[in-house]
Amino acid sequence: MKKASCPECGAEIEVLDDVIVGEIVSCPDCGLELEVVEVEGERVKVKVLQVSGEDWGE
Ligand SMILES: [Zn+2]
């Protein structure tokens, strides 16, 4: 497993080894949705997923 840290609460997040940039993971601590922005060896950088406010409907 690779590791990321939550930019919001700082929790360590385990990310699958085959993670790709653009994938969405969620923080198990604060529940925030995070987008993978960079994969570098065993470290994964994530940013808070920006929800554009668009209504996608059901
Ligand atoms: Zn968090």
N, CA, C, O and the ligand as a Tripos MOL2 file, in Angstrom:
@<TRIPOS>MOLECULE
protein
  233   231    59     0     0
PROTEIN
NO_CHARGES

@<TRIPOS>ATOM
      1 N           0.8310   -1.2070    0.0000 N.3       1 MET1
      2 CA          0.0000    0.0000    0.0000 C.3       1 MET1
      3 C           0.8620    1.2520    0.0000 C.2       1 MET1
      4 O           1.9280    1.3020    0.6140 O.2       1 MET1
      5 N           0.3720    2.2500   -0.7010 N.am      2 LYS2
      6 CA          1.0290    3.5460   -0.6710 C.3       2 LYS2
      7 C           0.3710    4.3900    0.4090 C.2       2 LYS2
      8 O          -0.6960    4.0490    0.9200 O.2       2 LYS2
      9 N           1.0160    5.4890    0.7480 N.am      3 LYS3
     10 CA          0.4890    6.3480    1.8010 C.3       3 LYS3
     11 C           0.2830    7.7680    1.3130 C.2       3 LYS3
     12 O           1.0660    8.3220    0.5410 O.2       3 LYS3
     13 N          -0.8110    8.3270    1.8030 N.am      4 ALA4
     14 CA         -1.0720    9.7370    1.5570 C.3       4 ALA4
     15 C          -1.4150   10.3490    2.8980 C.2       4 ALA4
     16 O          -1.7640    9.6330    3.8370 O.2       4 ALA4
     17 N          -1.3190   11.6560    2.9970 N.am      5 SER5
     18 CA         -1.8080   12.2510    4.2330 C.3       5 SER5
     19 C          -2.8710   13.2780    3.9130 C.2       5 SER5
     20 O          -2.7630   14.0500    2.9600 O.2       5 SER5
     21 N          -3.8850   13.2620    4.7280 N.am      6 CYS6
     22 CA         -5.0320   14.1310    4.5240 C.3       6 CYS6
     23 C          -4.6500   15.5880    4.7620 C.2       6 CYS6
     24 O          -4.1330   15.9190    5.8290 O.2       6 CYS6
     25 N          -4.8950   16.4630    3.7910 N.am      7 PRO7
     26 CA         -4.5460   17.8680    3.9670 C.3       7 PRO7
     27 C          -5.4290   18.5600    5.0030 C.2       7 PRO7
     28 O          -5.1000   19.6370    5.4990 O.2       7 PRO7
     29 N          -6.5330   17.9340    5.3130 N.am      8 GLU8
     30 CA         -7.4650   18.5340    6.2650 C.3       8 GLU8
     31 C          -7.1290   18.1760    7.7090 C.2       8 GLU8
     32 O          -6.9690   19.0570    8.5540 O.2       8 GLU8
     33 N          -7.0260   16.8880    7.9830 N.am      9 CYS9
     34 CA         -6.8230   16.4680    9.3720 C.3       9 CYS9
     35 C          -5.4640   15.8280    9.6190 C.2       9 CYS9
     36 O          -5.1110   15.5410   10.7640 O.2       9 CYS9
     37 N          -4.6850   15.5970    8.5350 N.am     10 GLY10
     38 CA         -3.3470   15.0560    8.7070 C.3      10 GLY10
     39 C          -3.2730   13.5570    8.8920 C.2      10 GLY10
     40 O          -2.1910   13.0180    9.1230 O.2      10 GLY10
     41 N          -4.3880   12.8780    8.7970 N.am     11 ALA11
     42 CA         -4.4050   11.4270    8.9650 C.3      11 ALA11
     43 C          -3.6570   10.7350    7.8300 C.2      11 ALA11
     44 O          -3.6610   11.1990    6.6900 O.2      11 ALA11
     45 N          -3.0220    9.6260    8.1600 N.am     12 GLU12
     46 CA         -2.3970    8.7930    7.1350 C.3      12 GLU12
     47 C          -3.4750    7.9900    6.4350 C.2      12 GLU12
     48 O          -4.3280    7.3800    7.0800 O.2      12 GLU12
     49 N          -3.4320    7.9930    5.1420 N.am     13 ILE13
     50 CA         -4.4270    7.2570    4.3690 C.3      13 ILE13
     51 C          -3.7070    6.1960    3.5570 C.2      13 ILE13
     52 O          -2.7030    6.4870    2.9070 O.2      13 ILE13
     53 N          -4.2040    4.9820    3.5860 N.am     14 GLU14
     54 CA         -3.6320    3.9260    2.7650 C.3      14 GLU14
     55 C          -4.2860    3.9540    1.4010 C.2      14 GLU14
     56 O          -5.5090    4.0120    1.2720 O.2      14 GLU14
     57 N          -3.4350    3.9110    0.3850 N.am     15 VAL15
     58 CA         -3.9190    3.9860   -0.9880 C.3      15 VAL15
     59 C          -3.4240    2.7520   -1.7390 C.2      15 VAL15
     60 O          -2.2860    2.3180   -1.5560 O.2      15 VAL15
     61 N          -4.2660    2.2060   -2.5620 N.am     16 LEU16
     62 CA         -3.8800    1.0240   -3.3330 C.3      16 LEU16
     63 C          -2.6500    1.2910   -4.1980 C.2      16 LEU16
     64 O          -2.4360    2.4070   -4.6720 O.2      16 LEU16
     65 N          -1.8540    0.2530   -4.3920 N.am     17 ASP17
     66 CA         -0.6190    0.3800   -5.1580 C.3      17 ASP17
     67 C          -0.8200    0.7910   -6.6070 C.2      17 ASP17
     68 O           0.0530    1.4030   -7.2200 O.2      17 ASP17
     69 N          -1.9850    0.4450   -7.1450 N.am     18 ASP18
     70 CA         -2.2190    0.7760   -8.5510 C.3      18 ASP18
     71 C          -3.0020    2.0700   -8.7280 C.2      18 ASP18
     72 O          -3.6370    2.3030   -9.7560 O.2      18 ASP18
     73 N          -2.9370    2.9000   -7.6980 N.am     19 VAL19
     74 CA         -3.6360    4.1880   -7.7600 C.3      19 VAL19
     75 C          -3.1000    5.0440   -8.9070 C.2      19 VAL19
     76 O          -1.9130    5.0010   -9.2280 O.2      19 VAL19
     77 N          -3.9800    5.8090   -9.5060 N.am     20 ILE20
     78 CA         -3.5650    6.6950  -10.5870 C.3      20 ILE20
     79 C          -3.9840    8.1230  -10.2780 C.2      20 ILE20
     80 O          -4.9120    8.3700   -9.5070 O.2      20 ILE20
     81 N          -3.2750    9.0550  -10.9010 N.am     21 VAL21
     82 CA         -3.6070   10.4720  -10.7330 C.3      21 VAL21
     83 C          -5.0370   10.7090  -11.2020 C.2      21 VAL21
     84 O          -5.4470   10.2400  -12.2640 O.2      21 VAL21
     85 N          -5.7700   11.4360  -10.4000 N.am     22 GLY22
     86 CA         -7.1590   11.7320  -10.7470 C.3      22 GLY22
     87 C          -8.1470   10.8460  -10.0060 C.2      22 GLY22
     88 O          -9.3510   11.1020  -10.0030 O.2      22 GLY22
     89 N          -7.6160    9.7890   -9.3730 N.am     23 GLU23
     90 CA         -8.4870    8.9090   -8.6140 C.3      23 GLU23
     91 C          -8.9540    9.6070   -7.3280 C.2      23 GLU23
     92 O          -8.2610   10.4600   -6.7730 O.2      23 GLU23
     93 N         -10.1290    9.2220   -6.8830 N.am     24 ILE24
     94 CA        -10.6780    9.8110   -5.6610 C.3      24 ILE24
     95 C         -10.5730    8.8230   -4.5110 C.2      24 ILE24
     96 O         -10.9940    7.6710   -4.6140 O.2      24 ILE24
     97 N         -10.0010    9.2990   -3.4160 N.am     25 VAL25
     98 CA         -9.9640    8.4770   -2.2100 C.3      25 VAL25
     99 C         -10.6590    9.2670   -1.1070 C.2      25 VAL25
    100 O         -10.7730   10.4910   -1.1860 O.2      25 VAL25
    101 N         -11.1160    8.5680   -0.0920 N.am     26 SER26
    102 CA        -11.7030    9.3330    0.9940 C.3      26 SER26
    103 C         -10.9640    9.0780    2.2890 C.2      26 SER26
    104 O         -10.5190    7.9660    2.5710 O.2      26 SER26
    105 N         -10.8470   10.1300    3.0620 N.am     27 CYS27
    106 CA        -10.1440   10.0640    4.3310 C.3      27 CYS27
    107 C         -10.9940    9.2760    5.3310 C.2      27 CYS27
    108 O         -12.1640    9.5930    5.5460 O.2      27 CYS27
    109 N         -10.3950    8.2450    5.9430 N.am     28 PRO28
    110 CA        -11.1620    7.4510    6.9030 C.3      28 PRO28
    111 C         -11.4320    8.2110    8.2000 C.2      28 PRO28
    112 O         -12.3250    7.8470    8.9650 O.2      28 PRO28
    113 N         -10.6720    9.2500    8.4380 N.am     29 ASP29
    114 CA        -10.8210   10.0230    9.6700 C.3      29 ASP29
    115 C         -11.8960   11.0880    9.5770 C.2      29 ASP29
    116 O         -12.8140   11.1250   10.3960 O.2      29 ASP29
    117 N         -11.7840   11.9600    8.5730 N.am     30 CYS30
    118 CA        -12.7270   13.0700    8.4980 C.3      30 CYS30
    119 C         -13.7440   12.8810    7.3750 C.2      30 CYS30
    120 O         -14.6940   13.6540    7.2520 O.2      30 CYS30
    121 N         -13.5360   11.8370    6.5510 N.am     31 GLY31
    122 CA        -14.5310   11.5300    5.5280 C.3      31 GLY31
    123 C         -14.4530   12.3990    4.2900 C.2      31 GLY31
    124 O         -15.2890   12.2890    3.3940 O.2      31 GLY31
    125 N         -13.4470   13.2650    4.2370 N.am     32 LEU32
    126 CA        -13.2960   14.1620    3.1060 C.3      32 LEU32
    127 C         -12.9270   13.4000    1.8350 C.2      32 LEU32
    128 O         -12.1920   12.4140    1.8840 O.2      32 LEU32
    129 N         -13.4360   13.8570    0.7160 N.am     33 GLU33
    130 CA        -13.0730   13.2590   -0.5690 C.3      33 GLU33
    131 C         -11.8110   13.9460   -1.0740 C.2      33 GLU33
    132 O         -11.7200   15.1730   -1.1090 O.2      33 GLU33
    133 N         -10.8410   13.1230   -1.4640 N.am     34 LEU34
    134 CA         -9.5500   13.6520   -1.8790 C.3      34 LEU34
    135 C          -9.1850   13.1350   -3.2580 C.2      34 LEU34
    136 O          -9.3980   11.9650   -3.5770 O.2      34 LEU34
    137 N          -8.6340   14.0230   -4.0670 N.am     35 GLU35
    138 CA         -8.2320   13.6530   -5.4130 C.3      35 GLU35
    139 C          -6.7240   13.4560   -5.4550 C.2      35 GLU35
    140 O          -5.9650   14.2840   -4.9520 O.2      35 GLU35
    141 N          -6.3000   12.3600   -6.0550 N.am     36 VAL36
    142 CA         -4.8700   12.0840   -6.1910 C.3      36 VAL36
    143 C          -4.2910   13.0250   -7.2460 C.2      36 VAL36
    144 O          -4.7650   13.0670   -8.3820 O.2      36 VAL36
    145 N          -3.2670   13.7750   -6.8610 N.am     37 VAL37
    146 CA         -2.6630   14.7120   -7.8040 C.3      37 VAL37
    147 C          -1.2590   14.2940   -8.2290 C.2      37 VAL37
    148 O          -0.7570   14.7550   -9.2540 O.2      37 VAL37
    149 N          -0.6170   13.4130   -7.4360 N.am     38 GLU38
    150 CA          0.7300   13.0000   -7.7740 C.3      38 GLU38
    151 C           1.0330   11.6740   -7.0960 C.2      38 GLU38
    152 O           0.6990   11.4750   -5.9280 O.2      38 GLU38
    153 N           1.6640   10.7730   -7.8270 N.am     39 VAL39
    154 CA          2.1060    9.5090   -7.2440 C.3      39 VAL39
    155 C           3.6060    9.4590   -7.3820 C.2      39 VAL39
    156 O           4.1410    9.4990   -8.4900 O.2      39 VAL39
    157 N           4.2840    9.3720   -6.2530 N.am     40 GLU40
    158 CA          5.7360    9.4140   -6.2760 C.3      40 GLU40
    159 C           6.2670    8.3250   -5.3710 C.2      40 GLU40
    160 O           6.3260    8.5080   -4.1550 O.2      40 GLU40
    161 N           6.6570    7.1830   -5.9430 N.am     41 GLY41
    162 CA          7.1250    6.0650   -5.1360 C.3      41 GLY41
    163 C           6.0160    5.5920   -4.2140 C.2      41 GLY41
    164 O           4.9270    5.2380   -4.6640 O.2      41 GLY41
    165 N           6.3010    5.5890   -2.9210 N.am     42 GLU42
    166 CA          5.3200    5.1210   -1.9490 C.3      42 GLU42
    167 C           4.4390    6.2500   -1.4180 C.2      42 GLU42
    168 O           3.5180    6.0230   -0.6330 O.2      42 GLU42
    169 N           4.7400    7.4680   -1.8640 N.am     43 ARG43
    170 CA          3.9590    8.5990   -1.3760 C.3      43 ARG43
    171 C           2.9670    9.0390   -2.4400 C.2      43 ARG43
    172 O           3.2670    9.0550   -3.6330 O.2      43 ARG43
    173 N           1.7990    9.3880   -1.9830 N.am     44 VAL44
    174 CA          0.7740    9.8820   -2.8870 C.3      44 VAL44
    175 C           0.3460   11.2540   -2.3820 C.2      44 VAL44
    176 O           0.0500   11.4370   -1.2010 O.2      44 VAL44
    177 N           0.3200   12.2060   -3.2970 N.am     45 LYS45
    178 CA         -0.1520   13.5350   -2.9130 C.3      45 LYS45
    179 C          -1.6140   13.6740   -3.2800 C.2      45 LYS45
    180 O          -2.0400   13.2950   -4.3710 O.2      45 LYS45
    181 N          -2.3640   14.2190   -2.3570 N.am     46 VAL46
    182 CA         -3.7900   14.4030   -2.6040 C.3      46 VAL46
    183 C          -4.1900   15.8400   -2.2980 C.2      46 VAL46
    184 O          -3.5300   16.5390   -1.5290 O.2      46 VAL46
    185 N          -5.2830   16.2600   -2.9170 N.am     47 LYS47
    186 CA         -5.8480   17.5560   -2.5870 C.3      47 LYS47
    187 C          -7.3370   17.3610   -2.3450 C.2      47 LYS47
    188 O          -7.9390   16.3840   -2.7910 O.2      47 LYS47
    189 N          -7.9020   18.3010   -1.6410 N.am     48 VAL48
    190 CA         -9.3300   18.2260   -1.3650 C.3      48 VAL48
    191 C         -10.0970   18.3300   -2.6690 C.2      48 VAL48
    192 O          -9.8650   19.2310   -3.4750 O.2      48 VAL48
    193 N         -11.0000   17.4090   -2.8600 N.am     49 LEU49
    194 CA        -11.7920   17.4000   -4.0870 C.3      49 LEU49
    195 C         -12.7330   18.6000   -4.0980 C.2      49 LEU49
    196 O         -13.5330   18.7980   -3.1850 O.2      49 LEU49
    197 N         -12.6130   19.3830   -5.1450 N.am     50 GLN50
    198 CA        -13.4710   20.5530   -5.2690 C.3      50 GLN50
    199 C         -14.7690   20.1650   -5.9650 C.2      50 GLN50
    200 O         -14.7840   19.7250   -7.1150 O.2      50 GLN50
    201 N         -15.8260   20.3400   -5.2430 N.am     51 VAL51
    202 CA        -17.1230   20.0850   -5.8570 C.3      51 VAL51
    203 C         -17.5870   21.4020   -6.4590 C.2      51 VAL51
    204 O         -17.7220   22.4100   -5.7660 O.2      51 VAL51
    205 N         -17.8250   21.3700   -7.7440 N.am     52 SER52
    206 CA        -18.0890   22.6090   -8.4680 C.3      52 SER52
    207 C         -19.4390   23.2210   -8.1570 C.2      52 SER52
    208 O         -19.7080   24.3620   -8.5340 O.2      52 SER52
    209 N         -20.2770   22.4820   -7.4820 N.am     53 GLY53
    210 CA        -21.5930   23.0090   -7.1650 C.3      53 GLY53
    211 C         -22.6220   22.6880   -8.2280 C.2      53 GLY53
    212 O         -23.7980   23.0330   -8.1080 O.2      53 GLY53
    213 N         -22.1530   22.0160   -9.2780 N.am     54 GLU54
    214 CA        -23.1000   21.5950  -10.3050 C.3      54 GLU54
    215 C         -24.0090   20.5100   -9.7810 C.2      54 GLU54
    216 O         -23.5880   19.6570   -8.9990 O.2      54 GLU54
    217 N         -25.2130   20.5410  -10.1950 N.am     55 ASP55
    218 CA        -26.1560   19.5080   -9.8070 C.3      55 ASP55
    219 C         -26.1550   18.4110  -10.8640 C.2      55 ASP55
    220 O         -26.5790   18.6260  -11.9990 O.2      55 ASP55
    221 N         -25.6810   17.2530  -10.4820 N.am     56 TRP56
    222 CA        -25.5710   16.1590  -11.4310 C.3      56 TRP56
    223 C         -26.8870   15.3940  -11.5800 C.2      56 TRP56
    224 O         -27.0340   14.5570  -12.4710 O.2      56 TRP56
    225 N         -27.8190   15.6890  -10.7150 N.am     57 GLY57
    226 CA        -29.1110   14.9970  -10.7980 C.3      57 GLY57
    227 C         -29.0090   13.5780  -10.2780 C.2      57 GLY57
    228 O         -27.9670   13.1650   -9.7690 O.2      57 GLY57
    229 N         -30.0600   12.8610  -10.4040 N.am     58 GLU58
    230 CA        -30.0650   11.4720   -9.9130 C.3      58 GLU58
    231 C         -30.1240   10.4960  -11.0710 C.2      58 GLU58
    232 O         -30.1360    9.2840  -10.8560 O.2      58 GLU58
    233 ZN         -8.9480   13.7160    6.9620 Zn       59 ZN59
@<TRIPOS>BOND
     1     1     2 1
     2     2     3 1
     3     3     4 2
     4     3     5 am
     5     5     6 1
     6     6     7 1
     7     7     8 2
     8     7     9 am
     9     9    10 1
    10    10    11 1
    11    11    12 2
    12    11    13 am
    13    13    14 1
    14    14    15 1
    15    15    16 2
    16    15    17 am
    17    17    18 1
    18    18    19 1
    19    19    20 2
    20    19    21 am
    21    21    22 1
    22    22    23 1
    23    23    24 2
    24    23    25 am
    25    25    26 1
    26    26    27 1
    27    27    28 2
    28    27    29 am
    29    29    30 1
    30    30    31 1
    31    31    32 2
    32    31    33 am
    33    33    34 1
    34    34    35 1
    35    35    36 2
    36    35    37 am
    37    37    38 1
    38    38    39 1
    39    39    40 2
    40    39    41 am
    41    41    42 1
    42    42    43 1
    43    43    44 2
    44    43    45 am
    45    45    46 1
    46    46    47 1
    47    47    48 2
    48    47    49 am
    49    49    50 1
    50    50    51 1
    51    51    52 2
    52    51    53 am
    53    53    54 1
    54    54    55 1
    55    55    56 2
    56    55    57 am
    57    57    58 1
    58    58    59 1
    59    59    60 2
    60    59    61 am
    61    61    62 1
    62    62    63 1
    63    63    64 2
    64    63    65 am
    65    65    66 1
    66    66    67 1
    67    67    68 2
    68    67    69 am
    69    69    70 1
    70    70    71 1
    71    71    72 2
    72    71    73 am
    73    73    74 1
    74    74    75 1
    75    75    76 2
    76    75    77 am
    77    77    78 1
    78    78    79 1
    79    79    80 2
    80    79    81 am
    81    81    82 1
    82    82    83 1
    83    83    84 2
    84    83    85 am
    85    85    86 1
    86    86    87 1
    87    87    88 2
    88    87    89 am
    89    89    90 1
    90    90    91 1
    91    91    92 2
    92    91    93 am
    93    93    94 1
    94    94    95 1
    95    95    96 2
    96    95    97 am
    97    97    98 1
    98    98    99 1
    99    99   100 2
   100    99   101 am
   101   101   102 1
   102   102   103 1
   103   103   104 2
   104   103   105 am
   105   105   106 1
   106   106   107 1
   107   107   108 2
   108   107   109 am
   109   109   110 1
   110   110   111 1
   111   111   112 2
   112   111   113 am
   113   113   114 1
   114   114   115 1
   115   115   116 2
   116   115   117 am
   117   117   118 1
   118   118   119 1
   119   119   120 2
   120   119   121 am
   121   121   122 1
   122   122   123 1
   123   123   124 2
   124   123   125 am
   125   125   126 1
   126   126   127 1
   127   127   128 2
   128   127   129 am
   129   129   130 1
   130   130   131 1
   131   131   132 2
   132   131   133 am
   133   133   134 1
   134   134   135 1
   135   135   136 2
   136   135   137 am
   137   137   138 1
   138   138   139 1
   139   139   140 2
   140   139   141 am
   141   141   142 1
   142   142   143 1
   143   143   144 2
   144   143   145 am
   145   145   146 1
   146   146   147 1
   147   147   148 2
   148   147   149 am
   149   149   150 1
   150   150   151 1
   151   151   152 2
   152   151   153 am
   153   153   154 1
   154   154   155 1
   155   155   156 2
   156   155   157 am
   157   157   158 1
   158   158   159 1
   159   159   160 2
   160   159   161 am
   161   161   162 1
   162   162   163 1
   163   163   164 2
   164   163   165 am
   165   165   166 1
   166   166   167 1
   167   167   168 2
   168   167   169 am
   169   169   170 1
   170   170   171 1
   171   171   172 2
   172   171   173 am
   173   173   174 1
   174   174   175 1
   175   175   176 2
   176   175   177 am
   177   177   178 1
   178   178   179 1
   179   179   180 2
   180   179   181 am
   181   181   182 1
   182   182   183 1
   183   183   184 2
   184   183   185 am
   185   185   186 1
   186   186   187 1
   187   187   188 2
   188   187   189 am
   189   189   190 1
   190   190   191 1
   191   191   192 2
   192   191   193 am
   193   193   194 1
   194   194   195 1
   195   195   196 2
   196   195   197 am
   197   197   198 1
   198   198   199 1
   199   199   200 2
   200   199   201 am
   201   201   202 1
   202   202   203 1
   203   203   204 2
   204   203   205 am
   205   205   206 1
   206   206   207 1
   207   207   208 2
   208   207   209 am
   209   209   210 1
   210   210   211 1
   211   211   212 2
   212   211   213 am
   213   213   214 1
   214   214   215 1
   215   215   216 2
   216   215   217 am
   217   217   218 1
   218   218   219 1
   219   219   220 2
   220   219   221 am
   221   221   222 1
   222   222   223 1
   223   223   224 2
   224   223   225 am
   225   225   226 1
   226   226   227 1
   227   227   228 2
   228   227   229 am
   229   229   230 1
   230   230   231 1
   231   231   232 2
@<TRIPOS>SUBSTRUCTURE
     1 MET1         2 RESIDUE 1 A MET
     2 LYS2         6 RESIDUE 1 A LYS
     3 LYS3        10 RESIDUE 1 A LYS
     4 ALA4        14 RESIDUE 1 A ALA
     5 SER5        18 RESIDUE 1 A SER
     6 CYS6        22 RESIDUE 1 A CYS
     7 PRO7        26 RESIDUE 1 A PRO
     8 GLU8        30 RESIDUE 1 A GLU
     9 CYS9        34 RESIDUE 1 A CYS
    10 GLY10       38 RESIDUE 1 A GLY
    11 ALA11       42 RESIDUE 1 A ALA
    12 GLU12       46 RESIDUE 1 A GLU
    13 ILE13       50 RESIDUE 1 A ILE
    14 GLU14       54 RESIDUE 1 A GLU
    15 VAL15       58 RESIDUE 1 A VAL
    16 LEU16       62 RESIDUE 1 A LEU
    17 ASP17       66 RESIDUE 1 A ASP
    18 ASP18       70 RESIDUE 1 A ASP
    19 VAL19       74 RESIDUE 1 A VAL
    20 ILE20       78 RESIDUE 1 A ILE
    21 VAL21       82 RESIDUE 1 A VAL
    22 GLY22       86 RESIDUE 1 A GLY
    23 GLU23       90 RESIDUE 1 A GLU
    24 ILE24       94 RESIDUE 1 A ILE
    25 VAL25       98 RESIDUE 1 A VAL
    26 SER26      102 RESIDUE 1 A SER
    27 CYS27      106 RESIDUE 1 A CYS
    28 PRO28      110 RESIDUE 1 A PRO
    29 ASP29      114 RESIDUE 1 A ASP
    30 CYS30      118 RESIDUE 1 A CYS
    31 GLY31      122 RESIDUE 1 A GLY
    32 LEU32      126 RESIDUE 1 A LEU
    33 GLU33      130 RESIDUE 1 A GLU
    34 LEU34      134 RESIDUE 1 A LEU
    35 GLU35      138 RESIDUE 1 A GLU
    36 VAL36      142 RESIDUE 1 A VAL
    37 VAL37      146 RESIDUE 1 A VAL
    38 GLU38      150 RESIDUE 1 A GLU
    39 VAL39      154 RESIDUE 1 A VAL
    40 GLU40      158 RESIDUE 1 A GLU
    41 GLY41      162 RESIDUE 1 A GLY
    42 GLU42      166 RESIDUE 1 A GLU
    43 ARG43      170 RESIDUE 1 A ARG
    44 VAL44      174 RESIDUE 1 A VAL
    45 LYS45      178 RESIDUE 1 A LYS
    46 VAL46      182 RESIDUE 1 A VAL
    47 LYS47      186 RESIDUE 1 A LYS
    48 VAL48      190 RESIDUE 1 A VAL
    49 LEU49      194 RESIDUE 1 A LEU
    50 GLN50      198 RESIDUE 1 A GLN
    51 VAL51      202 RESIDUE 1 A VAL
    52 SER52      206 RESIDUE 1 A SER
    53 GLY53      210 RESIDUE 1 A GLY
    54 GLU54      214 RESIDUE 1 A GLU
    55 ASP55      218 RESIDUE 1 A ASP
    56 TRP56      222 RESIDUE 1 A TRP
    57 GLY57      226 RESIDUE 1 A GLY
    58 GLU58      230 RESIDUE 1 A GLU
    59 ZN59       233 GROUP 0 **** ****
